[in-house]
Amino acid sequence: MALCHQHPDRETELACDGCGRSFCESCLVGILGRTLCEECKFVAVKGVTAPRRRHPNATLVMVLPIVGYITHLALFTGPIGLYLGRKMLTEVSEDPNYTGRTLAMVGMMVSGASLVAWIVGAAAGLLVGIR
């Protein structure tokens, strides 16, 4: 009988499937179909992560300013797109399970550009109307 690598006062017949060292029952865990010690467990699960998913507002943040520009409602959709993009950017930064940081930034830029284009267009329309 061997002695536990962590607890030399305990005899054991168990061993880690990863490194082969002897461990008592309290030192081993069953994970990924194997019996592993703490060190081998960290190595085994290091690359195992939950799949990341796109933020639920990603499509809306991109489509909203484009629709607003096409329908000449950018005065309303621009600020909404900026708000949703900023909110999405914050949530993506705080939650590692979400992707969409680039989409949020691009959505905010397109929202801002459509809002500026609307303002310039409105100003130009007023100037033409004055003459």
SVG drawing of the C-alpha trace seen along z (x, -y; Angstrom):
<svg xmlns="http://www.w3.org/2000/svg" viewBox="-39 -84 43 86">
<polyline fill="none" stroke="black" stroke-width="0.4" points="0.0,0.0 1.2,-3.5 1.0,-6.7 -1.0,-9.7 1.1,-12.4 -0.7,-15.2 -1.3,-13.3 1.7,-11.1 -0.1,-9.6 -2.8,-8.0 -2.4,-4.7 -4.1,-4.4 -4.5,-2.2 -5.8,-5.1 -3.7,-7.0 -4.3,-10.0 -5.0,-9.1 -3.1,-12.2 0.3,-12.0 0.1,-8.5 0.9,-9.7 -0.8,-8.1 -3.6,-10.1 -6.3,-9.3 -9.9,-9.5 -10.4,-13.0 -7.6,-14.3 -9.0,-13.0 -11.9,-14.2 -13.8,-12.6 -13.8,-14.9 -14.1,-14.4 -14.4,-10.7 -11.0,-10.5 -9.9,-10.5 -7.5,-13.4 -5.6,-15.2 -6.0,-18.9 -3.0,-19.9 -4.1,-17.6 -7.7,-18.8 -6.6,-22.4 -4.6,-21.2 -7.5,-19.2 -10.2,-21.9 -8.0,-24.8 -9.2,-24.7 -12.8,-23.7 -15.0,-26.8 -18.6,-27.5 -19.3,-28.5 -19.6,-32.3 -22.8,-33.6 -23.6,-36.8 -25.3,-39.5 -29.1,-39.6 -29.0,-43.2 -26.2,-42.8 -28.5,-42.7 -30.7,-45.5 -27.7,-47.8 -26.6,-47.3 -30.0,-47.5 -31.6,-50.3 -29.4,-53.2 -29.4,-51.9 -33.2,-51.7 -33.4,-55.2 -31.2,-56.7 -33.1,-55.1 -36.5,-56.1 -35.3,-59.6 -36.0,-58.9 -32.3,-59.1 -33.2,-61.9 -35.0,-59.2 -33.1,-56.0 -29.6,-57.6 -29.8,-58.3 -31.5,-54.9 -28.7,-53.2 -26.1,-55.1 -27.7,-54.1 -28.2,-50.5 -24.6,-50.2 -23.2,-51.7 -25.3,-49.4 -24.3,-46.4 -20.6,-47.4 -20.8,-47.6 -22.6,-44.2 -20.1,-42.5 -17.2,-43.9 -18.8,-42.6 -20.0,-39.2 -17.3,-37.0 -20.0,-34.7 -21.1,-37.4 -19.4,-38.4 -20.2,-41.5 -17.9,-44.2 -17.0,-45.2 -20.6,-45.1 -21.5,-47.5 -18.7,-49.9 -19.6,-49.8 -23.3,-50.2 -22.5,-53.3 -20.4,-54.8 -23.2,-54.1 -25.8,-55.6 -23.7,-58.7 -23.0,-59.1 -26.6,-58.7 -27.6,-61.3 -25.0,-63.7 -26.1,-63.1 -29.7,-63.8 -28.7,-67.0 -26.6,-68.1 -29.4,-67.2 -31.9,-69.1 -29.7,-72.2 -29.0,-72.1 -32.8,-71.8 -33.4,-74.8 -30.7,-76.8 -32.1,-75.9 -35.6,-76.8 -34.5,-80.2 -33.1,-81.3"/>
</svg>
